[in-house]
Amino acid sequence: MSQQQEIFATTADEIPGYMVIQILGIVVGTSLLYKKFDLNKEEEAKKFLELSEKARIVAMNEMIKKAKEFNSNAIISVRFDSHRINDEYDEIIAYGTAVKVIKNIH
């Protein structure tokens, strides 16, 4: 499988039309979210939402990168979590199970 191949990621435990043929392991991606701003409340909320989305994307991309290292073609049971590091930073975590799937022939 090429390292450039896309990986299907889902929060579901299975992918309709596909069968898991191998469980390769847990994959985790993380990113940091800076949450201290010198803005008014409305601007701060908007900036926080924007940066939160970017942090989730970074964590997801890191998780996918690790799944590719397993030679996976899918990630099932994807979840997101966060952990407060201090008053300025949160850690954003994306995790799931890297698997190999094949299309069902039935």
Biopython code that builds the backbone (N, CA, C, O; Angstrom):
import numpy as np
from Bio.PDB.StructureBuilder import StructureBuilder

atoms = [
    (1, "MET", "N", (0.841, -1.182, 0.000)),
    (1, "MET", "CA", (0.000, 0.000, 0.000)),
    (1, "MET", "C", (0.882, 1.241, 0.000)),
    (1, "MET", "O", (1.837, 1.320, 0.772)),
    (2, "SER", "N", (0.585, 2.172, -0.824)),
    (2, "SER", "CA", (1.351, 3.417, -0.934)),
    (2, "SER", "C", (1.157, 4.300, 0.287)),
    (2, "SER", "O", (0.063, 4.361, 0.848)),
    (3, "GLN", "N", (2.229, 4.992, 0.703)),
    (3, "GLN", "CA", (2.124, 5.945, 1.806)),
    (3, "GLN", "C", (1.208, 7.111, 1.440)),
    (3, "GLN", "O", (0.712, 7.809, 2.325)),
    (4, "GLN", "N", (0.978, 7.329, 0.136)),
    (4, "GLN", "CA", (0.141, 8.434, -0.315)),
    (4, "GLN", "C", (-1.343, 8.074, -0.311)),
    (4, "GLN", "O", (-2.183, 8.956, -0.491)),
    (5, "GLN", "N", (-1.682, 6.814, -0.113)),
    (5, "GLN", "CA", (-3.075, 6.394, -0.144)),
    (5, "GLN", "C", (-3.855, 7.034, 0.996)),
    (5, "GLN", "O", (-3.368, 7.145, 2.121)),
    (6, "GLU", "N", (-5.073, 7.452, 0.683)),
    (6, "GLU", "CA", (-5.936, 8.040, 1.696)),
    (6, "GLU", "C", (-6.378, 6.972, 2.689)),
    (6, "GLU", "O", (-6.503, 5.794, 2.354)),
    (7, "ILE", "N", (-6.608, 7.415, 3.906)),
    (7, "ILE", "CA", (-7.094, 6.524, 4.954)),
    (7, "ILE", "C", (-8.505, 6.948, 5.317)),
    (7, "ILE", "O", (-8.768, 8.126, 5.561)),
    (8, "PHE", "N", (-9.410, 5.981, 5.351)),
    (8, "PHE", "CA", (-10.782, 6.248, 5.746)),
    (8, "PHE", "C", (-10.830, 6.261, 7.265)),
    (8, "PHE", "O", (-10.386, 5.307, 7.904)),
    (9, "ALA", "N", (-11.361, 7.327, 7.853)),
    (9, "ALA", "CA", (-11.474, 7.430, 9.308)),
    (9, "ALA", "C", (-12.933, 7.663, 9.680)),
    (9, "ALA", "O", (-13.616, 8.482, 9.065)),
    (10, "THR", "N", (-13.401, 6.940, 10.686)),
    (10, "THR", "CA", (-14.794, 7.044, 11.104)),
    (10, "THR", "C", (-14.932, 6.866, 12.609)),
    (10, "THR", "O", (-14.121, 6.197, 13.250)),
    (11, "THR", "N", (-15.975, 7.479, 13.160)),
    (11, "THR", "CA", (-16.272, 7.282, 14.582)),
    (11, "THR", "C", (-16.994, 5.957, 14.812)),
    (11, "THR", "O", (-17.113, 5.502, 15.950)),
    (12, "ALA", "N", (-17.473, 5.343, 13.742)),
    (12, "ALA", "CA", (-18.171, 4.061, 13.853)),
    (12, "ALA", "C", (-17.179, 2.940, 14.159)),
    (12, "ALA", "O", (-15.977, 3.072, 13.927)),
    (13, "ASP", "N", (-17.709, 1.839, 14.682)),
    (13, "ASP", "CA", (-16.870, 0.685, 14.997)),
    (13, "ASP", "C", (-16.686, -0.245, 13.802)),
    (13, "ASP", "O", (-15.893, -1.185, 13.855)),
    (14, "GLU", "N", (-17.415, 0.018, 12.735)),
    (14, "GLU", "CA", (-17.269, -0.751, 11.500)),
    (14, "GLU", "C", (-17.615, 0.158, 10.331)),
    (14, "GLU", "O", (-18.209, 1.221, 10.512)),
    (15, "ILE", "N", (-17.242, -0.264, 9.140)),
    (15, "ILE", "CA", (-17.491, 0.520, 7.932)),
    (15, "ILE", "C", (-18.435, -0.293, 7.049)),
    (15, "ILE", "O", (-18.066, -1.372, 6.585)),
    (16, "PRO", "N", (-19.646, 0.210, 6.811)),
    (16, "PRO", "CA", (-20.592, -0.533, 5.971)),
    (16, "PRO", "C", (-19.977, -0.860, 4.608)),
    (16, "PRO", "O", (-19.389, -0.005, 3.947)),
    (17, "GLY", "N", (-20.130, -2.117, 4.216)),
    (17, "GLY", "CA", (-19.598, -2.555, 2.926)),
    (17, "GLY", "C", (-18.161, -3.034, 2.979)),
    (17, "GLY", "O", (-17.611, -3.472, 1.969)),
    (18, "TYR", "N", (-17.546, -2.953, 4.159)),
    (18, "TYR", "CA", (-16.153, -3.379, 4.315)),
    (18, "TYR", "C", (-16.030, -4.345, 5.487)),
    (18, "TYR", "O", (-16.849, -4.342, 6.406)),
    (19, "MET", "N", (-14.997, -5.166, 5.433)),
    (19, "MET", "CA", (-14.727, -6.113, 6.502)),
    (19, "MET", "C", (-13.314, -5.868, 7.037)),
    (19, "MET", "O", (-12.356, -5.751, 6.273)),
    (20, "VAL", "N", (-13.208, -5.795, 8.360)),
    (20, "VAL", "CA", (-11.896, -5.655, 8.990)),
    (20, "VAL", "C", (-11.188, -6.997, 8.890)),
    (20, "VAL", "O", (-11.706, -8.017, 9.344)),
    (21, "ILE", "N", (-9.997, -6.991, 8.292)),
    (21, "ILE", "CA", (-9.234, -8.241, 8.176)),
    (21, "ILE", "C", (-8.035, -8.267, 9.123)),
    (21, "ILE", "O", (-7.450, -9.322, 9.367)),
    (22, "GLN", "N", (-7.675, -7.097, 9.655)),
    (22, "GLN", "CA", (-6.550, -7.058, 10.588)),
    (22, "GLN", "C", (-6.655, -5.808, 11.457)),
    (22, "GLN", "O", (-6.858, -4.702, 10.955)),
    (23, "ILE", "N", (-6.514, -6.002, 12.765)),
    (23, "ILE", "CA", (-6.437, -4.879, 13.699)),
    (23, "ILE", "C", (-4.958, -4.612, 13.930)),
    (23, "ILE", "O", (-4.217, -5.498, 14.357)),
    (24, "LEU", "N", (-4.534, -3.385, 13.646)),
    (24, "LEU", "CA", (-3.109, -3.057, 13.686)),
    (24, "LEU", "C", (-2.684, -2.346, 14.962)),
    (24, "LEU", "O", (-1.502, -2.348, 15.307)),
    (25, "GLY", "N", (-3.622, -1.744, 15.660)),
    (25, "GLY", "CA", (-3.279, -1.107, 16.926)),
    (25, "GLY", "C", (-3.908, 0.268, 17.086)),
    (25, "GLY", "O", (-4.541, 0.799, 16.174)),
    (26, "ILE", "N", (-3.715, 0.821, 18.263)),
    (26, "ILE", "CA", (-4.236, 2.148, 18.591)),
    (26, "ILE", "C", (-3.316, 3.203, 17.995)),
    (26, "ILE", "O", (-2.092, 3.095, 18.070)),
    (27, "VAL", "N", (-3.923, 4.222, 17.404)),
    (27, "VAL", "CA", (-3.156, 5.358, 16.889)),
    (27, "VAL", "C", (-3.659, 6.626, 17.575)),
    (27, "VAL", "O", (-4.856, 6.801, 17.800)),
    (28, "VAL", "N", (-2.708, 7.505, 17.899)),
    (28, "VAL", "CA", (-3.016, 8.730, 18.636)),
    (28, "VAL", "C", (-2.322, 9.903, 17.961)),
    (28, "VAL", "O", (-1.168, 9.801, 17.545)),
    (29, "GLY", "N", (-3.027, 11.002, 17.859)),
    (29, "GLY", "CA", (-2.446, 12.254, 17.387)),
    (29, "GLY", "C", (-2.773, 13.346, 18.387)),
    (29, "GLY", "O", (-3.866, 13.360, 18.954)),
    (30, "THR", "N", (-1.843, 14.260, 18.609)),
    (30, "THR", "CA", (-2.075, 15.331, 19.572)),
    (30, "THR", "C", (-1.701, 16.683, 18.977)),
    (30, "THR", "O", (-0.938, 16.772, 18.016)),
    (31, "SER", "N", (-2.254, 17.719, 19.568)),
    (31, "SER", "CA", (-1.864, 19.090, 19.237)),
    (31, "SER", "C", (-2.134, 19.959, 20.459)),
    (31, "SER", "O", (-2.858, 19.563, 21.373)),
    (32, "LEU", "N", (-1.546, 21.136, 20.459)),
    (32, "LEU", "CA", (-1.745, 22.077, 21.556)),
    (32, "LEU", "C", (-2.661, 23.202, 21.112)),
    (32, "LEU", "O", (-2.586, 23.675, 19.977)),
    (33, "LEU", "N", (-3.525, 23.621, 22.022)),
    (33, "LEU", "CA", (-4.437, 24.727, 21.771)),
    (33, "LEU", "C", (-4.112, 25.842, 22.751)),
    (33, "LEU", "O", (-4.270, 25.686, 23.962)),
    (34, "TYR", "N", (-3.655, 26.971, 22.211)),
    (34, "TYR", "CA", (-3.364, 28.148, 23.031)),
    (34, "TYR", "C", (-4.676, 28.872, 23.272)),
    (34, "TYR", "O", (-5.442, 29.090, 22.333)),
    (35, "LYS", "N", (-4.949, 29.248, 24.517)),
    (35, "LYS", "CA", (-6.261, 29.817, 24.815)),
    (35, "LYS", "C", (-6.229, 31.130, 25.590)),
    (35, "LYS", "O", (-7.220, 31.493, 26.223)),
    (36, "LYS", "N", (-5.119, 31.843, 25.552)),
    (36, "LYS", "CA", (-5.036, 33.161, 26.202)),
    (36, "LYS", "C", (-4.965, 34.236, 25.129)),
    (36, "LYS", "O", (-4.068, 34.229, 24.285)),
    (37, "PHE", "N", (-5.905, 35.146, 25.169)),
    (37, "PHE", "CA", (-5.954, 36.218, 24.182)),
    (37, "PHE", "C", (-6.201, 37.544, 24.888)),
    (37, "PHE", "O", (-6.815, 37.585, 25.954)),
    (38, "ASP", "N", (-5.724, 38.612, 24.295)),
    (38, "ASP", "CA", (-6.006, 39.958, 24.786)),
    (38, "ASP", "C", (-7.034, 40.598, 23.862)),
    (38, "ASP", "O", (-6.762, 41.608, 23.213)),
    (39, "LEU", "N", (-8.220, 39.995, 23.814)),
    (39, "LEU", "CA", (-9.292, 40.460, 22.942)),
    (39, "LEU", "C", (-10.564, 40.627, 23.764)),
    (39, "LEU", "O", (-10.646, 40.156, 24.898)),
    (40, "ASN", "N", (-11.556, 41.303, 23.182)),
    (40, "ASN", "CA", (-12.840, 41.370, 23.879)),
    (40, "ASN", "C", (-13.496, 39.993, 23.830)),
    (40, "ASN", "O", (-13.062, 39.131, 23.066)),
    (41, "LYS", "N", (-14.527, 39.779, 24.628)),
    (41, "LYS", "CA", (-15.138, 38.445, 24.775)),
    (41, "LYS", "C", (-15.614, 37.858, 23.442)),
    (41, "LYS", "O", (-15.408, 36.674, 23.175)),
    (42, "GLU", "N", (-16.245, 38.682, 22.616)),
    (42, "GLU", "CA", (-16.754, 38.181, 21.335)),
    (42, "GLU", "C", (-15.615, 37.772, 20.409)),
    (42, "GLU", "O", (-15.665, 36.708, 19.792)),
    (43, "GLU", "N", (-14.595, 38.611, 20.311)),
    (43, "GLU", "CA", (-13.439, 38.288, 19.467)),
    (43, "GLU", "C", (-12.700, 37.074, 20.011)),
    (43, "GLU", "O", (-12.221, 36.232, 19.251)),
    (44, "GLU", "N", (-12.611, 36.994, 21.345)),
    (44, "GLU", "CA", (-11.915, 35.876, 21.979)),
    (44, "GLU", "C", (-12.628, 34.557, 21.685)),
    (44, "GLU", "O", (-11.979, 33.558, 21.373)),
    (45, "ALA", "N", (-13.948, 34.549, 21.782)),
    (45, "ALA", "CA", (-14.722, 33.337, 21.505)),
    (45, "ALA", "C", (-14.541, 32.908, 20.050)),
    (45, "ALA", "O", (-14.363, 31.723, 19.768)),
    (46, "LYS", "N", (-14.587, 33.858, 19.139)),
    (46, "LYS", "CA", (-14.417, 33.554, 17.716)),
    (46, "LYS", "C", (-13.022, 32.986, 17.450)),
    (46, "LYS", "O", (-12.881, 31.997, 16.730)),
    (47, "LYS", "N", (-12.001, 33.604, 18.022)),
    (47, "LYS", "CA", (-10.620, 33.151, 17.842)),
    (47, "LYS", "C", (-10.429, 31.754, 18.443)),
    (47, "LYS", "O", (-9.767, 30.903, 17.849)),
    (48, "PHE", "N", (-11.015, 31.525, 19.626)),
    (48, "PHE", "CA", (-10.901, 30.229, 20.285)),
    (48, "PHE", "C", (-11.529, 29.128, 19.426)),
    (48, "PHE", "O", (-10.945, 28.055, 19.273)),
    (49, "LEU", "N", (-12.710, 29.385, 18.865)),
    (49, "LEU", "CA", (-13.364, 28.391, 18.007)),
    (49, "LEU", "C", (-12.527, 28.092, 16.768)),
    (49, "LEU", "O", (-12.398, 26.939, 16.358)),
    (50, "GLU", "N", (-11.964, 29.135, 16.182)),
    (50, "GLU", "CA", (-11.111, 28.972, 14.999)),
    (50, "GLU", "C", (-9.882, 28.122, 15.322)),
    (50, "GLU", "O", (-9.541, 27.203, 14.578)),
    (51, "LEU", "N", (-9.224, 28.434, 16.429)),
    (51, "LEU", "CA", (-8.024, 27.686, 16.813)),
    (51, "LEU", "C", (-8.356, 26.268, 17.270)),
    (51, "LEU", "O", (-7.560, 25.350, 17.071)),
    (52, "SER", "N", (-9.532, 26.084, 17.882)),
    (52, "SER", "CA", (-9.962, 24.745, 18.294)),
    (52, "SER", "C", (-10.120, 23.834, 17.087)),
    (52, "SER", "O", (-9.691, 22.680, 17.106)),
    (53, "GLU", "N", (-10.739, 24.360, 16.038)),
    (53, "GLU", "CA", (-10.916, 23.581, 14.810)),
    (53, "GLU", "C", (-9.562, 23.214, 14.207)),
    (53, "GLU", "O", (-9.354, 22.076, 13.787)),
    (54, "LYS", "N", (-8.652, 24.170, 14.165)),
    (54, "LYS", "CA", (-7.313, 23.898, 13.627)),
    (54, "LYS", "C", (-6.593, 22.848, 14.467)),
    (54, "LYS", "O", (-5.925, 21.971, 13.920)),
    (55, "ALA", "N", (-6.721, 22.928, 15.788)),
    (55, "ALA", "CA", (-6.067, 21.961, 16.677)),
    (55, "ALA", "C", (-6.618, 20.559, 16.453)),
    (55, "ALA", "O", (-5.857, 19.592, 16.469)),
    (56, "ARG", "N", (-7.932, 20.430, 16.242)),
    (56, "ARG", "CA", (-8.522, 19.115, 15.957)),
    (56, "ARG", "C", (-8.000, 18.558, 14.634)),
    (56, "ARG", "O", (-7.717, 17.365, 14.525)),
    (57, "ILE", "N", (-7.875, 19.425, 13.632)),
    (57, "ILE", "CA", (-7.366, 18.983, 12.328)),
    (57, "ILE", "C", (-5.921, 18.507, 12.449)),
    (57, "ILE", "O", (-5.555, 17.482, 11.875)),
    (58, "VAL", "N", (-5.100, 19.247, 13.192)),
    (58, "VAL", "CA", (-3.698, 18.846, 13.392)),
    (58, "VAL", "C", (-3.636, 17.496, 14.100)),
    (58, "VAL", "O", (-2.879, 16.617, 13.688)),
    (59, "ALA", "N", (-4.427, 17.320, 15.165)),
    (59, "ALA", "CA", (-4.434, 16.052, 15.902)),
    (59, "ALA", "C", (-4.892, 14.906, 14.999)),
    (59, "ALA", "O", (-4.314, 13.819, 15.028)),
    (60, "MET", "N", (-5.922, 15.150, 14.206)),
    (60, "MET", "CA", (-6.433, 14.128, 13.285)),
    (60, "MET", "C", (-5.372, 13.754, 12.250)),
    (60, "MET", "O", (-5.163, 12.574, 11.972)),
    (61, "ASN", "N", (-4.707, 14.753, 11.685)),
    (61, "ASN", "CA", (-3.655, 14.481, 10.695)),
    (61, "ASN", "C", (-2.496, 13.703, 11.298)),
    (61, "ASN", "O", (-1.920, 12.839, 10.637)),
    (62, "GLU", "N", (-2.147, 14.000, 12.545)),
    (62, "GLU", "CA", (-1.087, 13.243, 13.233)),
    (62, "GLU", "C", (-1.510, 11.792, 13.433)),
    (62, "GLU", "O", (-0.704, 10.877, 13.263)),
    (63, "MET", "N", (-2.779, 11.582, 13.797)),
    (63, "MET", "CA", (-3.294, 10.228, 13.979)),
    (63, "MET", "C", (-3.240, 9.464, 12.648)),
    (63, "MET", "O", (-2.828, 8.305, 12.613)),
    (64, "ILE", "N", (-3.651, 10.109, 11.570)),
    (64, "ILE", "CA", (-3.629, 9.477, 10.245)),
    (64, "ILE", "C", (-2.197, 9.146, 9.829)),
    (64, "ILE", "O", (-1.941, 8.078, 9.272)),
    (65, "LYS", "N", (-1.271, 10.056, 10.097)),
    (65, "LYS", "CA", (0.144, 9.809, 9.783)),
    (65, "LYS", "C", (0.642, 8.548, 10.493)),
    (65, "LYS", "O", (1.352, 7.736, 9.899)),
    (66, "LYS", "N", (0.270, 8.390, 11.751)),
    (66, "LYS", "CA", (0.693, 7.198, 12.499)),
    (66, "LYS", "C", (0.025, 5.940, 11.956)),
    (66, "LYS", "O", (0.639, 4.874, 11.927)),
    (67, "ALA", "N", (-1.226, 6.058, 11.525)),
    (67, "ALA", "CA", (-1.916, 4.902, 10.936)),
    (67, "ALA", "C", (-1.223, 4.460, 9.652)),
    (67, "ALA", "O", (-1.133, 3.264, 9.378)),
    (68, "LYS", "N", (-0.734, 5.412, 8.866)),
    (68, "LYS", "CA", (0.002, 5.072, 7.640)),
    (68, "LYS", "C", (1.285, 4.317, 7.964)),
    (68, "LYS", "O", (1.709, 3.450, 7.200)),
    (69, "GLU", "N", (1.904, 4.647, 9.098)),
    (69, "GLU", "CA", (3.114, 3.926, 9.518)),
    (69, "GLU", "C", (2.803, 2.462, 9.823)),
    (69, "GLU", "O", (3.679, 1.606, 9.707)),
    (70, "PHE", "N", (1.556, 2.170, 10.212)),
    (70, "PHE", "CA", (1.101, 0.796, 10.443)),
    (70, "PHE", "C", (0.702, 0.110, 9.136)),
    (70, "PHE", "O", (0.361, -1.073, 9.130)),
    (71, "ASN", "N", (0.747, 0.860, 8.021)),
    (71, "ASN", "CA", (0.278, 0.373, 6.724)),
    (71, "ASN", "C", (-1.226, 0.092, 6.759)),
    (71, "ASN", "O", (-1.713, -0.858, 6.147)),
    (72, "SER", "N", (-1.938, 0.935, 7.483)),
    (72, "SER", "CA", (-3.384, 0.829, 7.639)),
    (72, "SER", "C", (-4.097, 1.493, 6.467)),
    (72, "SER", "O", (-3.546, 2.392, 5.832)),
    (73, "ASN", "N", (-5.316, 1.055, 6.178)),
    (73, "ASN", "CA", (-6.120, 1.767, 5.185)),
    (73, "ASN", "C", (-7.411, 2.328, 5.775)),
    (73, "ASN", "O", (-8.242, 2.885, 5.057)),
    (74, "ALA", "N", (-7.573, 2.175, 7.102)),
    (74, "ALA", "CA", (-8.743, 2.745, 7.774)),
    (74, "ALA", "C", (-8.466, 2.904, 9.270)),
    (74, "ALA", "O", (-7.622, 2.221, 9.849)),
    (75, "ILE", "N", (-9.206, 3.827, 9.864)),
    (75, "ILE", "CA", (-9.180, 4.008, 11.318)),
    (75, "ILE", "C", (-10.628, 3.987, 11.773)),
    (75, "ILE", "O", (-11.447, 4.778, 11.304)),
    (76, "ILE", "N", (-10.944, 3.076, 12.691)),
    (76, "ILE", "CA", (-12.303, 2.989, 13.221)),
    (76, "ILE", "C", (-12.318, 3.469, 14.670)),
    (76, "ILE", "O", (-11.275, 3.598, 15.310)),
    (77, "SER", "N", (-13.514, 3.729, 15.165)),
    (77, "SER", "CA", (-13.727, 4.149, 16.559)),
    (77, "SER", "C", (-12.959, 5.421, 16.900)),
    (77, "SER", "O", (-12.414, 5.544, 17.997)),
    (78, "VAL", "N", (-12.914, 6.366, 15.965)),
    (78, "VAL", "CA", (-12.184, 7.618, 16.193)),
    (78, "VAL", "C", (-12.887, 8.442, 17.269)),
    (78, "VAL", "O", (-14.110, 8.584, 17.266)),
    (79, "ARG", "N", (-12.093, 8.975, 18.177)),
    (79, "ARG", "CA", (-12.599, 9.834, 19.252)),
    (79, "ARG", "C", (-11.664, 11.023, 19.410)),
    (79, "ARG", "O", (-10.493, 10.974, 19.033)),
    (80, "PHE", "N", (-12.212, 12.091, 19.977)),
    (80, "PHE", "CA", (-11.431, 13.273, 20.327)),
    (80, "PHE", "C", (-11.568, 13.500, 21.817)),
    (80, "PHE", "O", (-12.608, 13.210, 22.408)),
    (81, "ASP", "N", (-10.511, 14.020, 22.418)),
    (81, "ASP", "CA", (-10.525, 14.349, 23.838)),
    (81, "ASP", "C", (-9.623, 15.556, 24.034)),
    (81, "ASP", "O", (-8.888, 15.950, 23.129)),
    (82, "SER", "N", (-9.686, 16.131, 25.209)),
    (82, "SER", "CA", (-8.788, 17.245, 25.520)),
    (82, "SER", "C", (-8.337, 17.130, 26.965)),
    (82, "SER", "O", (-8.995, 16.515, 27.804)),
    (83, "HIS", "N", (-7.207, 17.734, 27.221)),
    (83, "HIS", "CA", (-6.605, 17.688, 28.547)),
    (83, "HIS", "C", (-6.033, 19.072, 28.845)),
    (83, "HIS", "O", (-5.267, 19.618, 28.051)),
    (84, "ARG", "N", (-6.400, 19.623, 29.969)),
    (84, "ARG", "CA", (-5.872, 20.930, 30.351)),
    (84, "ARG", "C", (-4.441, 20.771, 30.843)),
    (84, "ARG", "O", (-4.173, 20.016, 31.778)),
    (85, "ILE", "N", (-3.534, 21.486, 30.209)),
    (85, "ILE", "CA", (-2.134, 21.452, 30.618)),
    (85, "ILE", "C", (-1.884, 22.522, 31.670)),
    (85, "ILE", "O", (-1.290, 22.260, 32.716)),
    (86, "ASN", "N", (-2.349, 23.736, 31.374)),
    (86, "ASN", "CA", (-2.265, 24.856, 32.319)),
    (86, "ASN", "C", (-3.287, 25.902, 31.884)),
    (86, "ASN", "O", (-4.134, 25.621, 31.036)),
    (87, "ASP", "N", (-3.217, 27.103, 32.455)),
    (87, "ASP", "CA", (-4.194, 28.141, 32.116)),
    (87, "ASP", "C", (-4.104, 28.609, 30.671)),
    (87, "ASP", "O", (-5.054, 29.196, 30.152)),
    (88, "GLU", "N", (-2.987, 28.359, 30.021)),
    (88, "GLU", "CA", (-2.793, 28.844, 28.657)),
    (88, "GLU", "C", (-2.969, 27.784, 27.582)),
    (88, "GLU", "O", (-3.282, 28.119, 26.439)),
    (89, "TYR", "N", (-2.776, 26.521, 27.916)),
    (89, "TYR", "CA", (-2.774, 25.475, 26.891)),
    (89, "TYR", "C", (-3.664, 24.292, 27.259)),
    (89, "TYR", "O", (-3.746, 23.875, 28.415)),
    (90, "ASP", "N", (-4.326, 23.771, 26.232)),
    (90, "ASP", "CA", (-5.011, 22.486, 26.305)),
    (90, "ASP", "C", (-4.352, 21.565, 25.285)),
    (90, "ASP", "O", (-3.900, 22.012, 24.231)),
    (91, "GLU", "N", (-4.303, 20.287, 25.604)),
    (91, "GLU", "CA", (-3.843, 19.288, 24.645)),
    (91, "GLU", "C", (-5.085, 18.690, 23.987)),
    (91, "GLU", "O", (-6.006, 18.254, 24.678)),
    (92, "ILE", "N", (-5.111, 18.668, 22.675)),
    (92, "ILE", "CA", (-6.205, 18.065, 21.918)),
    (92, "ILE", "C", (-5.715, 16.710, 21.413)),
    (92, "ILE", "O", (-4.632, 16.605, 20.836)),
    (93, "ILE", "N", (-6.517, 15.685, 21.635)),
    (93, "ILE", "CA", (-6.115, 14.318, 21.329)),
    (93, "ILE", "C", (-7.132, 13.684, 20.374)),
    (93, "ILE", "O", (-8.339, 13.752, 20.606)),
    (94, "ALA", "N", (-6.634, 13.075, 19.311)),
    (94, "ALA", "CA", (-7.455, 12.264, 18.406)),
    (94, "ALA", "C", (-6.917, 10.840, 18.500)),
    (94, "ALA", "O", (-5.707, 10.623, 18.427)),
    (95, "TYR", "N", (-7.818, 9.868, 18.661)),
    (95, "TYR", "CA", (-7.349, 8.485, 18.749)),
    (95, "TYR", "C", (-8.370, 7.537, 18.134)),
    (95, "TYR", "O", (-9.559, 7.843, 18.046)),
    (96, "GLY", "N", (-7.882, 6.401, 17.720)),
    (96, "GLY", "CA", (-8.737, 5.388, 17.123)),
    (96, "GLY", "C", (-7.960, 4.098, 16.924)),
    (96, "GLY", "O", (-6.822, 3.967, 17.375)),
    (97, "THR", "N", (-8.582, 3.157, 16.251)),
    (97, "THR", "CA", (-7.967, 1.859, 15.994)),
    (97, "THR", "C", (-7.610, 1.749, 14.514)),
    (97, "THR", "O", (-8.484, 1.807, 13.649)),
    (98, "ALA", "N", (-6.325, 1.591, 14.236)),
    (98, "ALA", "CA", (-5.855, 1.406, 12.860)),
    (98, "ALA", "C", (-6.165, -0.026, 12.441)),
    (98, "ALA", "O", (-5.872, -0.977, 13.166)),
    (99, "VAL", "N", (-6.761, -0.162, 11.261)),
    (99, "VAL", "CA", (-7.145, -1.481, 10.759)),
    (99, "VAL", "C", (-6.864, -1.580, 9.265)),
    (99, "VAL", "O", (-6.651, -0.580, 8.579)),
    (100, "LYS", "N", (-6.870, -2.812, 8.789)),
    (100, "LYS", "CA", (-6.886, -3.075, 7.348)),
    (100, "LYS", "C", (-8.286, -3.588, 7.041)),
    (100, "LYS", "O", (-8.804, -4.475, 7.720)),
    (101, "VAL", "N", (-8.883, -3.016, 6.006)),
    (101, "VAL", "CA", (-10.212, -3.452, 5.598)),
    (101, "VAL", "C", (-10.193, -3.847, 4.124)),
    (101, "VAL", "O", (-9.363, -3.381, 3.344)),
    (102, "ILE", "N", (-11.132, -4.718, 3.769)),
    (102, "ILE", "CA", (-11.358, -5.060, 2.365)),
    (102, "ILE", "C", (-12.845, -4.907, 2.084)),
    (102, "ILE", "O", (-13.680, -5.031, 2.981)),
    (103, "LYS", "N", (-13.156, -4.637, 0.835)),
    (103, "LYS", "CA", (-14.552, -4.481, 0.427)),
    (103, "LYS", "C", (-15.248, -5.839, 0.510)),
    (103, "LYS", "O", (-14.720, -6.851, 0.048)),
    (104, "ASN", "N", (-16.446, -5.843, 1.110)),
    (104, "ASN", "CA", (-17.250, -7.072, 1.149)),
    (104, "ASN", "C", (-17.652, -7.461, -0.259)),
    (104, "ASN", "O", (-17.978, -6.602, -1.078)),
    (105, "ILE", "N", (-17.630, -8.745, -0.538)),
    (105, "ILE", "CA", (-18.022, -9.200, -1.872)),
    (105, "ILE", "C", (-19.454, -9.726, -1.889)),
    (105, "ILE", "O", (-19.926, -10.168, -2.936)),
    (106, "HIS", "N", (-20.141, -9.692, -0.786)),
    (106, "HIS", "CA", (-21.528, -10.189, -0.702)),
    (106, "HIS", "C", (-22.497, -9.158, -1.171)),
    (106, "HIS", "O", (-23.704, -9.399, -1.171)),
]
sb = StructureBuilder()
sb.init_structure("model")
sb.init_model(0)
sb.init_chain("A")
sb.init_seg("    ")
for serial, (resi, resn, name, xyz) in enumerate(atoms, 1):
    if name == "N":
        sb.init_residue(resn, " ", resi, " ")
    sb.init_atom(name, np.array(xyz, "f"), 0.0, 1.0, " ", f" {name:<3s}", serial, name[0])
structure = sb.get_structure()
